[in-house]
Amino acid sequence: MTPSCTNRSQDARYMILSPRSIHACVPYSFSAKAYGNHSYTLKAELQRSYSGNTISSITTEILPGDTKLITLPVPCNLTSWSIYLILTGTGETTFNGRQYLNFNRNRDFKIIIQTDKKVYKPGQTVKYRVFGVRSDLQVVCSNYTITVTDPKGNKIQFYTSNGDDYCVVERNLKLPKKSIFGSWKIKVSVEGIISLELVLSQQSGWCPCNVLATSLEIYVKSCLNSSASSETFKTEI
């Protein structure tokens, strides 16, 4: 669980509960509460400490007795290590506060590539989909850059897509009828930072894994007069 910071007035007129860390491309959310019969207008800002530039801001009214969840958008290209949450309350309750936020470079979501089969043969069509899921199980709606390369490194597909209404990208990949030894790769990146690579390797078939094991079975049909205790058999393939 992410550590939080609690700001509460001495006469218990308000309380702010906020996470201490921030992630790029992940909305920053915190809660604000007004106690008793006192309301206030809250202005919240995410600000770079070295330049004082505001990354995002929001102003909202907190009514008496209400607890409100407030969300600030965070850009995907955020790279600064020094980010402050600036809180200003005006109205019946007035206050000013500043909280340093730890910048976490680890993204709070996963990219997933799914295929319709486990094994593919030359000439077949690979149906695949790409989507991202955050830790709160919300889908990632952003620009997905997808590159498909053949074993020789040639780009077979290269495109950018936001996906459908559910932020899921679906495409087909037609495999050549003639087998090409080596690995086909589907590479996905989001905002040029996050990348995931799926390898399609071929030996006797196509498989979305790094290695596809194959085996050769030889059946030997012996003559009727051969001995069961013979140590060797001679056969031609």
VOBA-1610 file (N, C-alpha, C; in pm, whole numbers, padded with zeros to 5 digits, always signed):
BEGIN
Met+00085-00119+00000Met+00000+00000+00000Met+00088+00124+00000Thr+00049+00221-00078Thr+00127+00345-00088Thr+00113+00428+00038Pro+00224+00472+00099Pro+00215+00557+00217Pro+00139+00685+00185Ser+00072+00743+00285Ser-00008+00863+00265Ser+00035+00972+00360Cys-00006+01092+00323Cys+00017+01209+00408Cys-00118+01265+00449Thr-00136+01290+00578Thr-00263+01343+00628Thr-00241+01484+00681Asn-00319+01579+00630Asn-00318+01717+00679Asn-00453+01744+00743Arg-00451+01779+00872Arg-00577+01803+00943Arg-00561+01926+01032Ser-00659+02016+01025Ser-00652+02139+01103Ser-00672+02110+01251Gln-00622+02201+01337Gln-00632+02181+01481Gln-00777+02180+01529Asp-00861+02260+01466Asp-01001+02261+01508Asp-01084+02164+01424Ala-01016+02072+01354Ala-01082+01965+01280Ala-01183+02017+01179Arg-01143+02116+01098Arg-01232+02168+00994Arg-01211+02099+00859Tyr-01094+02040+00839Tyr-01069+01973+00711Tyr-00965+01863+00730Met-00960+01771+00634Met-00856+01668+00632Met-00826+01632+00487Ile-00697+01621+00456Ile-00650+01582+00324Ile-00569+01454+00339Leu-00604+01352+00263Leu-00532+01225+00265Leu-00475+01201+00125Ser-00341+01202+00112Ser-00279+01198-00020Ser-00162+01100-00025Pro-00143+01028-00137Pro-00028+00938-00154Pro+00102+01017-00159Arg+00211+00953-00119Arg+00341+01019-00118Arg+00420+00997-00246Ser+00370+00915-00337Ser+00444+00888-00462Ser+00357+00918-00582Ile+00425+00942-00695Ile+00356+00975-00819Ile+00419+00895-00932His+00336+00852-01028His+00381+00773-01142His+00349+00847-01271Ala+00440+00842-01367Ala+00412+00900-01498Ala+00298+00825-01565Cys+00210+00899-01630Cys+00099+00842-01709Cys-00009+00778-01621Val+00001+00793-01490Val-00099+00737-01398Val-00164+00852-01322Pro-00295+00870-01329Pro-00362+00980-01258Pro-00331+00977-01108Tyr-00309+01095-01051Tyr-00280+01108-00908Tyr-00410+01144-00836Ser-00451+01059-00742Ser-00578+01079-00671Ser-00556+01091-00521Phe-00635+01177-00457Phe-00631+01191-00312Phe-00771+01232-00265Ser-00793+01226-00133Ser-00925+01258-00079Ser-00920+01384+00007Ala-01030+01458+00006Ala-01044+01580+00087Ala-01177+01576+00160Lys-01176+01616+00288Lys-01297+01611+00370Lys-01318+01744+00442Ala-01444+01784+00454Ala-01481+01904+00531Ala-01561+01861+00652Tyr-01521+01908+00770Tyr-01588+01869+00895Tyr-01688+01976+00939Gly-01784+01932+01018Gly-01879+02024+01079Gly-01961+02099+00976Asn-01981+02230+01002Asn-02061+02314+00914Asn-01975+02402+00823His-01849+02364+00811His-01756+02447+00735His-01730+02387+00597Ser-01740+02469+00495Ser-01705+02429+00359Ser-01583+02509+00314Tyr-01521+02466+00206Tyr-01407+02541+00153Tyr-01387+02506+00005Thr-01321+02596-00062Thr-01282+02574-00202Thr-01137+02529-00204Leu-01114+02413-00263Leu-00979+02355-00265Leu-00919+02366-00405Lys-00799+02422-00410Lys-00721+02423-00533Lys-00600+02333-00515Ala-00587+02234-00602Ala-00476+02139-00594Ala-00391+02151-00720Glu-00259+02151-00702Glu-00167+02164-00815Glu-00053+02064-00800Leu-00010+02010-00913Leu+00115+01935-00920Leu+00217+02027-00984Gln+00327+02047-00914Gln+00422+02151-00955Gln+00565+02099-00952Arg+00642+02137-01053Arg+00785+02105-01054Arg+00858+02199-00958Ser+00940+02141-00872Ser+01004+02222-00768Ser+01111+02315-00824Tyr+01187+02268-00925Tyr+01300+02348-00973Tyr+01257+02465-01061Ser+01142+02454-01128Ser+01098+02561-01217Ser+00972+02630-01169Gly+00897+02563-01083Gly+00771+02619-01037Gly+00659+02606-01138Asn+00684+02536-01249Asn+00581+02517-01350Asn+00474+02420-01301Thr+00350+02452-01331Thr+00239+02366-01290Thr+00216+02258-01395Ile+00217+02133-01352Ile+00193+02020-01442Ile+00044+02003-01468Ser-00034+02007-01361Ser-00180+01998-01372Ser-00241+02059-01247Ser-00366+02103-01258Ser-00433+02164-01144Ser-00583+02142-01154Ile-00651+02156-01041Ile-00796+02141-01035Ile-00848+02223-00917Thr-00965+02280-00932Thr-01031+02355-00825Thr-01170+02297-00803Thr-01204+02267-00678Thr-01332+02205-00649Thr-01385+02252-00515Glu-01516+02241-00496Glu-01581+02283-00372Glu-01603+02162-00283Ile-01560+02173-00157Ile-01581+02066-00059Ile-01689+02113+00038Leu-01804+02048+00035Leu-01918+02088+00117Leu-01909+02029+00257Pro-01978+02088+00355Pro-01974+02039+00493Pro-02012+01891+00503Gly-01927+01815+00570Gly-01953+01673+00591Gly-01918+01584+00474Asp-01877+01642+00363Asp-01848+01563+00243Asp-01703+01517+00240Thr-01682+01399+00179Thr-01549+01350+00146Thr-01544+01331-00005Lys-01450+01396-00070Lys-01444+01393-00216Lys-01311+01336-00263Leu-01318+01250-00365Leu-01197+01197-00429Leu-01159+01291-00543Ile-01038+01341-00538Ile-00990+01439-00637Ile-00878+01375-00718Thr-00887+01389-00850Thr-00790+01326-00940Thr-00725+01430-01029Leu-00592+01427-01033Leu-00513+01516-01119Leu-00447+01434-01228Pro-00460+01474-01355Pro-00391+01401-01463Pro-00240+01419-01454Val-00168+01313-01487Val-00022+01316-01486Val+00027+01282-01626Pro+00110+01365-01688Pro+00157+01338-01825Pro+00246+01215-01832Cys+00246+01151-01949Cys+00325+01030-01968Cys+00474+01060-01983Asn+00509+01181-02023Asn+00650+01216-02042Asn+00712+01279-01918Leu+00651+01258-01804Leu+00704+01313-01680Leu+00836+01246-01644Thr+00941+01325-01626Thr+01073+01271-01592Thr+01134+01339-01470Ser+01070+01441-01418Ser+01126+01516-01306Ser+01120+01435-01178Trp+01226+01447-01098Trp+01229+01378-00969Trp+01170+01463-00857Ser+01154+01592-00880Ser+01109+01683-00774Ser+00971+01738-00808Ile+00869+01675-00753Ile+00731+01715-00777Ile+00666+01747-00643Tyr+00593+01857-00637Tyr+00522+01895-00516Tyr+00371+01896-00542Leu+00296+01856-00439Leu+00152+01873-00438Leu+00122+02000-00358Ile+00067+02101-00424Ile+00036+02229-00361Ile-00115+02234-00335Leu-00154+02256-00209Leu-00295+02261-00170Leu-00327+02398-00112Thr-00435+02458-00160Thr-00479+02589-00111Thr-00628+02584-00084Gly-00666+02617+00040Gly-00807+02621+00077Gly-00853+02764+00101Thr-00967+02800+00043Thr-01023+02935+00062Thr-01171+02923+00096Gly-01225+03031+00154Gly-01366+03031+00192Gly-01380+03031+00343Glu-01472+02951+00395Glu-01493+02944+00540Glu-01374+02882+00612Thr-01300+02798+00541Thr-01178+02738+00595Thr-01064+02773+00502Thr-00958+02830+00554Thr-00843+02869+00472Thr-00718+02796+00519Phe-00638+02753+00424Phe-00512+02684+00458Phe-00424+02680+00333Asn-00296+02654+00358Asn-00197+02633+00251Asn-00110+02516+00291Gly-00079+02430+00196Gly+00006+02316+00226Gly+00086+02273+00105Arg+00200+02210+00131Arg+00285+02160+00024Arg+00343+02026+00065Gln+00333+01927-00024Gln+00382+01793+00005Gln+00474+01746-00108Tyr+00596+01704-00071Tyr+00689+01649-00171Tyr+00644+01509-00210Leu+00644+01480-00340Leu+00602+01349-00391Leu+00722+01275-00450Asn+00737+01150-00413Asn+00842+01066-00470Asn+00802+01025-00611Phe+00892+01048-00706Phe+00865+01010-00845Phe+00909+00866-00866Asn+00814+00781-00907Asn+00842+00640-00929Asn+00850+00614-01079Arg+00967+00572-01124Arg+00985+00547-01267Arg+00915+00420-01313Asn+00885+00329-01221Asn+00816+00206-01259Asn+00671+00236-01291Arg+00628+00198-01410Arg+00492+00224-01450Arg+00396+00135-01372Asp+00279+00190-01348Asp+00179+00120-01269Asp+00082+00044-01359Phe+00134-00010-01470Phe+00047-00088-01557Phe+00129-00191-01635Lys+00060-00286-01693Lys+00123-00392-01770Lys+00069-00391-01912Ile+00156-00422-02008Ile+00115-00440-02146Ile+00100-00589-02173Ile-00007-00626-02241Ile-00035-00767-02268Ile-00053-00787-02418Ile+00011-00891-02471Ile-00008-00933-02609Ile-00070-01072-02608Gln-00185-01088-02672Gln-00253-01217-02678Gln-00259-01265-02823Thr-00246-01396-02841Thr-00264-01457-02973Thr-00376-01559-02966Asp-00436-01590-03083Asp-00552-01679-03084Asp-00514-01826-03074Lys-00385-01858-03096Lys-00341-01997-03088Lys-00208-02004-03015Lys-00174-02126-02979Lys-00043-02148-02918Lys+00061-02183-03024Val+00019-02259-03125Val+00111-02305-03228Val+00056-02266-03365Tyr+00143-02218-03454Tyr+00104-02180-03589Tyr+00191-02254-03690Lys+00132-02279-03806Lys+00203-02341-03916Lys+00221-02239-04029Pro+00321-02262-04115Pro+00342-02170-04227Pro+00214-02154-04310Gly+00186-02031-04351Gly+00068-02003-04431Gly-00054-01964-04349Gln-00051-01987-04218Gln-00165-01953-04135Gln-00162-01804-04097Thr-00273-01758-04041Thr-00286-01619-03999Thr-00282-01608-03847Val-00195-01525-03796Val-00186-01499-03652Val-00280-01384-03618Lys-00376-01410-03534Lys-00465-01305-03484Lys-00416-01264-03346Tyr-00383-01138-03330Tyr-00330-01094-03201Tyr-00398-00965-03157Arg-00394-00944-03025Arg-00448-00821-02968Arg-00351-00766-02866Val-00353-00634-02849Val-00264-00565-02756Val-00347-00471-02669Phe-00322-00475-02539Phe-00389-00382-02448Phe-00306-00367-02321Gly-00337-00264-02244Gly-00267-00240-02117Gly-00366-00235-02003Val-00322-00280-01886Val-00406-00283-01767Val-00331-00220-01651Arg-00397-00127-01582Arg-00338-00064-01465Arg-00359-00151-01342Ser-00296-00112-01231Ser-00307-00189-01108Ser-00449-00188-01052Asp-00529-00086-01089Asp-00668-00081-01045Asp-00762-00146-01145Leu-00703-00224-01241Leu-00777-00300-01343Leu-00844-00212-01447Gln-00804-00085-01456Gln-00853+00002-01563Gln-00762-00014-01685Val-00822-00009-01805Val-00742-00025-01926Val-00662+00103-01954Val-00550+00086-02022Val-00465+00199-02058Val-00506+00249-02196Cys-00560+00368-02203Cys-00600+00429-02330Cys-00492+00527-02373Ser-00404+00482-02460Ser-00292+00564-02505Ser-00250+00518-02643Asn-00152+00585-02700Asn-00101+00547-02832Asn-00008+00426-02820Tyr-00043+00317-02887Tyr+00040+00198-02891Tyr+00115+00196-03024Thr+00247+00190-03016Thr+00328+00176-03136Thr+00370+00031-03149Ile+00331-00034-03259Ile+00350-00178-03275Ile+00435-00204-03398Thr+00538-00286-03380Thr+00629-00322-03488Thr+00638-00474-03497Val+00618-00529-03617Val+00632-00672-03641Val+00747-00692-03738Thr+00845-00773-03701Thr+00961-00799-03786Thr+00975-00947-03814Asp+01027-00980-03933Asp+01050-01120-03968Asp+01189-01162-03919Pro+01226-01290-03938Pro+01357-01337-03889Pro+01476-01263-03947Lys+01457-01198-04064Lys+01567-01123-04125Lys+01573-00979-04076Gly+01480-00942-03989Gly+01478-00806-03936Gly+01397-00708-04018Asn+01330-00756-04122Asn+01247-00668-04205Asn+01118-00633-04131Lys+01076-00507-04141Lys+00951-00465-04079Lys+00833-00508-04166Ile+00752-00598-04112Ile+00634-00645-04183Ile+00514-00557-04152Gln+00504-00513-04028Gln+00399-00420-03986Gln+00460-00314-03896Phe+00415-00190-03915Phe+00456-00080-03827Phe+00344+00022-03826Tyr+00286+00044-03708Tyr+00173+00137-03701Tyr+00153+00184-03557Thr+00076+00292-03544Thr+00038+00347-03414Thr-00113+00350-03405Ser-00166+00305-03291Ser-00312+00297-03277Ser-00353+00318-03133Asn-00469+00381-03114Asn-00531+00394-02982Asn-00624+00279-02951Gly-00647+00192-03050Gly-00736+00079-03029Gly-00881+00114-03054Asp-00968+00022-03015Asp-01112+00043-03033Asp-01171+00121-02916Asp-01303+00113-02901Asp-01369+00186-02792Asp-01325+00137-02654Tyr-01270+00015-02648Tyr-01223-00042-02522Tyr-01072-00032-02509Cys-01009+00044-02599Cys-00863+00066-02597Cys-00785-00063-02621Val-00841-00151-02703Val-00777-00277-02740Val-00741-00272-02888Val-00616-00303-02920Val-00569-00305-03059Val-00573-00449-03109Glu-00640-00473-03221Glu-00649-00607-03279Glu-00603-00602-03425Arg-00514-00694-03461Arg-00465-00703-03599Arg-00440-00849-03636Asn-00419-00872-03766Asn-00384-01003-03818Asn-00245-00999-03880Leu-00176-01113-03873Leu-00044-01126-03934Leu-00043-01254-04017Lys-00033-01240-04149Lys-00031-01354-04240Lys+00110-01408-04251Leu+00128-01535-04213Leu+00259-01597-04220Leu+00283-01650-04361Pro+00407-01646-04409Pro+00437-01697-04543Pro+00420-01849-04550Lys+00385-01897-04669Lys+00367-02042-04686Lys+00499-02116-04679Lys+00604-02049-04719Lys+00736-02110-04713Lys+00798-02081-04577Ser+00843-02186-04511Ser+00899-02170-04377Ser+01027-02087-04381Ile+01037-01995-04286Ile+01158-01915-04269Ile+01211-01943-04129Phe+01330-01998-04121Phe+01385-02033-03991Phe+01426-01907-03915Gly+01387-01901-03790Gly+01422-01786-03707Gly+01303-01735-03629Ser+01318-01619-03570Ser+01217-01564-03479Ser+01148-01443-03540Trp+01015-01446-03539Trp+00934-01329-03571Trp+00905-01257-03440Lys+00903-01124-03444Lys+00886-01048-03321Lys+00773-00946-03334Ile+00691-00939-03229Ile+00590-00834-03217Ile+00632-00746-03101Lys+00668-00622-03130Lys+00717-00530-03027Lys+00616-00418-03008Val+00584-00389-02881Val+00485-00287-02847Val+00549-00184-02755Ser+00526-00056-02784Ser+00572+00050-02695Ser+00460+00150-02674Val+00458+00210-02555Val+00359+00310-02520Val+00432+00439-02485Glu+00403+00545-02557Glu+00467+00675-02538Glu+00619+00666-02553Gly+00667+00567-02627Gly+00809+00552-02652Gly+00890+00512-02532Ile+00827+00471-02423Ile+00899+00440-02300Ile+00884+00293-02262Ile+00760+00247-02257Ile+00735+00109-02218Ile+00740+00021-02341Ser+00805-00093-02334Ser+00808-00184-02448Ser+00794-00327-02401Leu+00732-00407-02486Leu+00715-00549-02460Leu+00733-00622-02591Glu+00801-00735-02588Glu+00830-00807-02711Glu+00781-00950-02701Leu+00706-00993-02803Leu+00659-01131-02812Leu+00733-01197-02926Val+00793-01313-02900Val+00874-01382-03000Val+00797-01501-03054Leu+00787-01509-03187Leu+00727-01623-03254Leu+00840-01702-03318Ser+00872-01819-03263Ser+00983-01898-03313Ser+00932-02014-03397Gln+01009-02050-03499Gln+00969-02157-03588Gln+01074-02266-03594Gln+01028-02390-03577Gln+01108-02505-03614Gln+01020-02594-03703Ser+00931-02670-03638Ser+00834-02746-03717Ser+00704-02670-03730Gly+00689-02558-03658Gly+00566-02480-03662Gly+00591-02344-03599Trp+00485-02266-03587Trp+00494-02133-03528Trp+00439-02138-03388Cys+00511-02079-03294Cys+00468-02084-03155Cys+00505-01954-03086Pro+00413-01890-03010Pro+00446-01768-02937Pro+00528-01795-02812Cys+00648-01846-02832Cys+00737-01874-02719Cys+00879-01865-02772Asn+00975-01874-02683Asn+01113-01860-02726Asn+01166-01985-02795Val+01126-02102-02748Val+01177-02227-02803Val+01062-02323-02824Leu+01058-02387-02940Leu+00959-02490-02967Leu+01034-02620-02987Ala+01019-02712-02893Ala+01090-02838-02898Ala+01025-02929-03002Thr+01107-03003-03079Thr+01058-03099-03176Thr+01124-03233-03151Ser+01062-03337-03197Ser+01119-03470-03177Ser+01093-03554-03301Leu+01174-03656-03321Leu+01161-03748-03434Leu+01151-03889-03378Glu+01043-03957-03414Glu+01023-04094-03369Glu+01046-04189-03486Ile+01123-04295-03463Ile+01153-04394-03566Ile+01094-04527-03523Tyr+01009-04582-03609Tyr+00950-04712-03582Tyr+01021-04817-03668Val+01070-04922-03604Val+01144-05028-03672Val+01059-05154-03674Lys+01032-05205-03793Lys+00956-05329-03808Lys+01055-05441-03838Ser+01069-05534-03746Ser+01170-05639-03761Ser+01114-05759-03836Cys+01203-05842-03882Cys+01162-05966-03951Cys+01112-06067-03850Leu+01037-06166-03898Leu+00978-06264-03808Leu+01083-06352-03743Asn+01194-06373-03813Asn+01295-06464-03758Asn+01399-06394-03674Ser+01381-06265-03645Ser+01479-06194-03562Ser+01460-06229-03417Ser+01567-06225-03343Ser+01563-06263-03203Ser+01530-06143-03117Ala+01446-06161-03015Ala+01407-06054-02925Ala+01523-06009-02839Ser+01626-06095-02829Ser+01741-06061-02746Ser+01852-05995-02826Ser+01828-05971-02954Ser+01931-05908-03036Ser+01961-05768-02984Glu+02086-05732-02982Glu+02127-05602-02930Glu+02118-05493-03035Thr+02126-05527-03163Thr+02126-05426-03268Thr+02029-05464-03379Phe+01975-05359-03444Phe+01893-05376-03563Phe+01950-05285-03670Lys+01937-05324-03793Lys+01982-05242-03904Lys+01860-05196-03982Thr+01849-05067-04005Thr+01735-05014-04079Thr+01782-04898-04165Glu+01704-04865-04268Glu+01735-04756-04358Glu+01623-04653-04354Ile+01659-04523-04353Ile+01562-04414-04351Ile+01577-04333-04480
//
